[in-house]
Amino acid sequence: MLGLLYAIEQRRNPQLRALHRMALIDPAPLTREYRRQFEAEFARRQASPEIQKLRDELTASGLRERDPEAYRQRAFELGVAGYFSDPHKATDLTPFRVVARVQDSVWESLGNFNLIRDLEGMRMPSIVIHGRDDPIPLASSSEAARALGTTFVVLDECGHVPYVEQPAKLFAALDPFLEETNPPVRR
């Protein structure tokens, strides 16, 4: 999202350093409506019987008392499991903290946003890659690729984290793009 917002702003303000290329990997929802759809889908997934079963197993494990740090780690992983095509793959993740107040403030600052309109006619080497099972609607990334006039790659059996779920497929799509768009070496 930040990369897209910068590219849009740079287009309006040519004094900003221009981007040479852009790789969008499971980008954030690009309209207010896609954001609403994402939030509903993510909530549905987090409430699914499969993820609830994993939470119940964690509670019953006694890990909270035996190893509080390991418990916090697993609780974090289950907190983001809805992003995955297979929630069981939400393991060995680096925990991060999202402050809800800050996140809400960022989204609210965008108002009734539609970044797809802002991408229309923007031409730079780019690629959009999206996991078919990402809770962020596939249509959001598809429209971004269309607006940018660029390649759209869909990764099967993959959610929002292709570098964890499908790294070989991700890099098979990304590496050729990066190689083709490498800036010339300055001497």
C-alpha positions as CSV (number, residue, x, y, z in Angstrom):
1,M,0.0,0.0,0.0
2,L,2.8,2.4,0.9
3,G,4.5,1.8,-2.4
4,L,1.3,2.4,-4.3
5,L,0.6,5.6,-2.4
6,Y,4.1,6.8,-3.1
7,A,3.8,6.0,-6.8
8,I,0.5,7.9,-7.0
9,E,2.0,10.9,-5.1
10,Q,5.1,10.9,-7.3
11,R,3.0,11.1,-10.4
12,R,1.4,14.2,-9.0
13,N,4.7,15.6,-7.8
14,P,7.5,14.9,-10.2
15,Q,10.0,16.4,-7.8
16,L,9.8,13.2,-5.8
17,R,12.2,10.5,-6.9
18,A,10.6,8.3,-9.5
19,L,10.2,4.6,-9.0
20,H,12.0,2.4,-11.5
21,R,9.8,-0.6,-11.1
22,M,7.1,-2.0,-8.8
23,A,6.4,-5.5,-7.6
24,L,3.1,-5.8,-5.7
25,I,2.8,-9.0,-3.8
26,D,-0.7,-9.5,-2.3
27,P,-1.2,-5.8,-2.0
28,A,-3.7,-4.3,0.5
29,P,-7.3,-3.8,-0.7
30,L,-7.3,-1.0,-3.2
31,T,-10.8,0.4,-2.6
32,R,-13.0,0.9,0.5
33,E,-15.3,-1.9,-0.7
34,Y,-12.5,-4.4,-1.2
35,R,-11.3,-3.5,2.3
36,R,-14.8,-4.2,3.7
37,Q,-14.9,-7.6,1.8
38,F,-11.4,-8.4,3.2
39,E,-12.4,-7.6,6.8
40,A,-15.5,-9.8,6.5
41,E,-13.6,-12.7,5.0
42,F,-10.8,-12.5,7.5
43,A,-13.2,-12.5,10.4
44,R,-15.1,-15.5,8.9
45,R,-11.8,-17.4,8.6
46,Q,-10.6,-16.5,12.1
47,A,-14.0,-17.8,13.5
48,S,-13.8,-21.0,11.4
49,P,-14.0,-24.4,13.2
50,E,-10.5,-25.3,11.9
51,I,-8.9,-22.3,13.6
52,Q,-11.1,-22.6,16.7
53,K,-9.9,-26.2,17.0
54,L,-6.2,-25.0,16.8
55,R,-7.0,-22.4,19.6
56,D,-8.6,-25.1,21.7
57,E,-5.6,-27.3,21.3
58,L,-3.3,-24.5,22.4
59,T,-5.5,-23.8,25.5
60,A,-5.5,-27.4,26.5
61,S,-1.8,-27.9,25.9
62,G,-0.7,-26.2,29.1
63,L,1.9,-24.3,27.2
64,R,0.8,-21.0,28.8
65,E,2.1,-22.2,32.2
66,R,5.0,-24.3,30.9
67,D,6.5,-21.9,28.4
68,P,4.8,-18.4,28.3
69,E,7.0,-17.2,25.5
70,A,6.2,-20.2,23.3
71,Y,2.5,-19.7,24.2
72,R,2.6,-16.1,23.1
73,Q,4.3,-17.1,19.8
74,R,1.7,-19.7,19.0
75,A,-1.1,-17.3,20.0
76,F,0.3,-14.8,17.5
77,E,0.4,-17.4,14.8
78,L,-3.2,-18.3,15.4
79,G,-4.1,-14.6,15.3
80,V,-2.9,-14.4,11.7
81,A,-3.8,-18.0,10.6
82,G,-6.8,-16.6,8.6
83,Y,-4.3,-15.1,6.1
84,F,-3.1,-18.5,5.1
85,S,-4.6,-20.9,2.6
86,D,-3.8,-23.6,5.1
87,P,-4.0,-22.3,8.7
88,H,-1.6,-25.1,9.8
89,K,1.2,-23.4,7.9
90,A,1.0,-20.4,10.2
91,T,4.1,-21.5,12.2
92,D,7.6,-20.2,12.8
93,L,6.5,-16.6,12.1
94,T,8.2,-13.5,13.3
95,P,5.6,-11.8,15.6
96,F,4.7,-8.2,14.9
97,R,2.3,-5.9,16.7
98,V,-0.3,-3.9,14.9
99,V,-1.9,-1.2,17.1
100,A,-5.5,-1.2,16.1
101,R,-5.9,2.5,16.8
102,V,-3.1,3.4,14.4
103,Q,-4.3,0.9,11.7
104,D,-7.8,2.3,11.9
105,S,-6.5,5.9,11.7
106,V,-4.5,5.0,8.5
107,W,-7.5,3.5,6.8
108,E,-9.8,6.3,7.9
109,S,-7.3,8.9,6.6
110,L,-7.9,7.4,3.1
111,G,-11.7,8.1,3.3
112,N,-13.8,6.5,0.6
113,F,-10.7,5.5,-1.3
114,N,-10.3,4.0,-4.7
115,L,-6.6,3.7,-5.6
116,I,-7.4,1.8,-8.8
117,R,-8.6,5.0,-10.5
118,D,-5.3,6.6,-9.4
119,L,-3.3,3.8,-11.1
120,E,-5.0,4.2,-14.5
121,G,-2.5,5.1,-17.1
122,M,0.5,4.8,-14.7
123,R,3.2,3.1,-16.8
124,M,6.3,1.6,-15.2
125,P,7.6,-1.9,-15.2
126,S,5.4,-3.8,-12.7
127,I,4.0,-7.1,-11.7
128,V,1.1,-8.0,-9.4
129,I,1.2,-11.4,-7.7
130,H,-1.7,-12.6,-5.5
131,G,-2.4,-15.8,-3.7
132,R,-5.7,-17.3,-4.8
133,D,-6.7,-17.9,-1.2
134,D,-5.8,-14.5,0.2
135,P,-8.6,-13.1,2.2
136,I,-8.0,-9.8,0.3
137,P,-10.2,-10.1,-2.8
138,L,-8.4,-11.4,-5.9
139,A,-10.4,-8.9,-7.9
140,S,-8.6,-6.0,-6.1
141,S,-5.2,-7.1,-7.4
142,S,-6.7,-8.1,-10.8
143,E,-8.0,-4.6,-11.2
144,A,-4.7,-3.1,-10.1
145,A,-2.8,-5.1,-12.8
146,R,-5.4,-4.1,-15.4
147,A,-5.1,-0.4,-14.4
148,L,-1.3,-0.6,-14.6
149,G,-1.4,-2.6,-17.8
150,T,0.9,-5.3,-16.3
151,T,1.3,-8.9,-15.7
152,F,-1.0,-10.5,-13.1
153,V,0.1,-13.8,-11.5
154,V,-2.2,-15.9,-9.3
155,L,-0.6,-18.5,-7.0
156,D,-2.7,-21.5,-6.2
157,E,-2.8,-23.0,-2.8
158,C,-1.6,-19.7,-1.4
159,G,-3.0,-17.0,0.9
160,H,-1.5,-13.7,1.8
161,V,2.0,-14.9,2.6
162,P,3.4,-16.5,-0.6
163,Y,7.0,-16.3,0.7
164,V,5.9,-18.8,3.4
165,E,3.2,-20.9,1.6
166,Q,4.6,-21.0,-2.0
167,P,8.1,-19.5,-2.1
168,A,9.2,-21.5,-5.2
169,K,6.1,-20.3,-7.2
170,L,6.5,-16.7,-5.9
171,F,10.2,-16.5,-6.9
172,A,9.5,-18.3,-10.2
173,A,7.2,-15.3,-11.1
174,L,9.2,-12.6,-9.4
175,D,12.8,-13.4,-10.4
176,P,12.4,-13.0,-14.2
177,F,10.6,-9.7,-13.6
178,L,13.4,-8.4,-11.5
179,E,16.0,-9.6,-13.9
180,E,14.3,-8.0,-16.9
181,T,13.8,-4.7,-15.1
182,N,17.2,-4.4,-13.5
183,P,18.4,-0.8,-13.9
184,P,21.6,-0.5,-15.9
185,V,24.8,-0.4,-13.8
186,R,26.2,3.1,-13.5
187,R,30.0,3.5,-13.9
